Amino acid sequence: MKDERQEIEILPPDKEHDAQPSSRIWISANGGEVKFVKLGPFGAFILAAGMLALLGMGFFFLTSLFFILAPIIAILGAGAYLSGLIGMGPLKRLR
């Protein structure tokens, strides 16, 4: 199969084109299509909010283990210390 290359056509902005004003840009390579669409203000806001939500969830899940385990370990440690002071617990010496 011969690789057929086409010339790129650059259309100046001051001349009228045959394309409709609502047309979108389509690029095709190897049978696949990629569509580029200009985002409006609402679309850009939704995209930014989604990226911020993903970043926030990643930060939350990476740090949540520390925030959950630190108080649990502190409570267990305080309980072990207090039980040692009053003479209770599994590590009490048998007399």
trRosetta pair geometry for C-beta under 8 A, 3 or more apart (Angstrom, degrees):
i j d omega theta_ij theta_ji phi_ij phi_ji
11 15 6.8 -120 -177 69 86 107
11 17 5.6 29 -172 -89 154 122
12 15 5.2 73 72 10 96 103
19 23 4.7 -81 177 20 109 153
20 23 5.0 122 63 -37 79 96
24 35 6.1 25 136 -163 136 100
24 36 7.2 175 175 72 96 59
24 37 6.0 -28 -139 -95 128 78
25 35 7.4 142 82 -156 62 54
25 36 4.8 -15 71 56 114 106
26 33 6.2 -26 -164 -159 98 109
26 34 7.7 144 -159 73 51 51
26 35 6.1 -21 -107 -103 70 74
27 33 7.2 142 76 -156 49 58
27 34 4.9 -20 66 61 101 98
27 35 8.0 -175 26 -80 74 31
27 36 7.3 45 -2 -11 110 105
28 31 7.3 4 -177 -119 99 8
28 32 7.0 167 -151 82 62 40
28 33 5.3 -26 -99 -99 80 74
28 34 7.8 -178 -83 20 34 71
29 32 6.2 -22 69 59 67 88
29 34 7.6 4 18 0 100 110
39 43 4.0 -138 -157 98 92 121
39 44 4.7 120 130 -59 128 81
39 47 6.7 -43 -138 -5 157 141
40 43 5.0 93 48 13 70 104
40 44 6.9 -134 95 -5 34 92
41 44 5.8 -56 -144 39 29 110
41 45 6.3 32 155 -21 64 106
42 45 5.6 -54 -149 35 31 113
42 46 6.4 30 154 -18 65 105
43 46 5.7 -53 -146 37 32 110
43 47 6.3 32 154 -18 65 107
44 47 5.7 -53 -145 38 31 113
44 48 6.2 30 156 -17 65 107
45 48 5.8 -56 -145 40 29 108
45 49 6.1 29 155 -19 65 108
46 49 5.7 -54 -143 38 29 111
46 50 6.3 32 155 -20 63 106
47 50 5.8 -55 -149 35 29 112
47 51 6.5 25 155 -15 64 106
48 51 5.8 -54 -146 39 32 109
48 52 6.2 32 154 -18 65 108
49 52 5.6 -55 -145 40 30 112
49 53 6.2 35 153 -22 64 105
50 53 5.6 -52 -146 34 30 112
50 54 6.5 30 154 -17 64 103
51 54 5.7 -52 -149 36 33 111
51 55 6.3 32 153 -17 65 107
52 55 5.7 -54 -146 39 32 112
52 56 6.1 33 154 -19 65 108
53 56 5.7 -54 -144 39 30 111
53 57 6.3 29 157 -18 65 105
54 57 5.9 -54 -144 37 29 108
54 58 6.3 31 156 -19 63 106
55 58 5.8 -55 -149 36 29 112
55 59 6.4 28 154 -16 64 107
56 59 5.7 -55 -147 39 31 110
56 60 6.1 32 155 -21 66 108
57 60 5.5 -54 -143 38 32 113
57 61 6.1 22 162 -12 67 108
58 61 6.3 -59 -142 41 26 101
58 62 6.2 21 161 -15 63 112
59 62 6.0 -62 -144 40 26 107
59 63 6.2 -2 167 4 64 115
60 63 6.6 -76 -144 49 21 91
60 64 5.5 33 163 -45 66 112
61 64 5.6 -38 -125 17 28 118
62 65 7.7 -59 176 14 26 101
63 66 5.7 -53 -168 38 59 111
63 67 6.1 51 141 -16 82 109
64 67 5.5 -61 -144 45 40 109
64 68 5.9 34 159 -19 74 108
65 68 6.0 -59 -144 39 27 106
65 69 5.9 10 165 -6 65 116
66 69 6.2 -64 -133 46 25 99
66 70 5.7 30 169 -30 65 111
67 70 6.4 -39 -127 25 22 112
67 71 7.7 14 172 -5 51 102
68 71 7.3 -73 -170 37 26 96
68 72 6.8 14 150 -11 63 118
69 72 5.5 -64 -147 43 39 113
69 73 5.9 36 159 -20 75 108
70 73 6.1 -56 -144 38 26 107
70 74 6.3 26 156 -19 62 109
71 74 5.4 -55 -143 39 34 113
71 75 6.2 34 158 -20 68 104
72 75 5.9 -54 -147 36 29 108
72 76 6.3 26 155 -14 64 108
73 76 5.8 -55 -143 41 31 109
73 77 6.1 32 156 -19 65 109
74 77 5.8 -56 -144 39 28 111
74 78 6.2 27 157 -18 64 107
75 78 5.8 -54 -144 38 29 109
75 79 6.2 31 155 -20 63 107
76 79 5.6 -54 -146 37 30 113
76 80 6.3 31 155 -19 64 105
77 80 5.7 -53 -146 36 31 110
77 81 6.3 31 154 -18 64 106
78 81 5.6 -54 -147 37 32 112
78 82 6.2 28 157 -15 67 107
79 82 6.0 -56 -143 41 29 106
79 83 6.1 26 159 -17 65 109
80 83 5.9 -55 -142 39 28 108
80 84 6.4 31 155 -21 62 106
80 89 6.9 89 -142 -125 64 149
81 84 5.7 -58 -153 34 29 112
81 85 6.7 30 150 -22 64 104
82 85 5.5 -50 -150 31 37 114
82 86 6.6 13 161 -1 68 106
83 86 6.3 -63 -142 48 32 95
83 88 4.5 -84 -163 78 88 92
83 89 4.0 106 136 -53 124 116
84 87 7.8 44 -174 -70 28 25
84 88 8.0 -97 -64 57 23 56
84 89 6.2 -33 -70 22 60 150
84 91 7.1 -16 -99 75 98 115
87 92 6.1 72 -178 -125 61 123
88 92 6.5 -61 -163 -57 14 134
89 92 5.6 135 67 -36 69 93
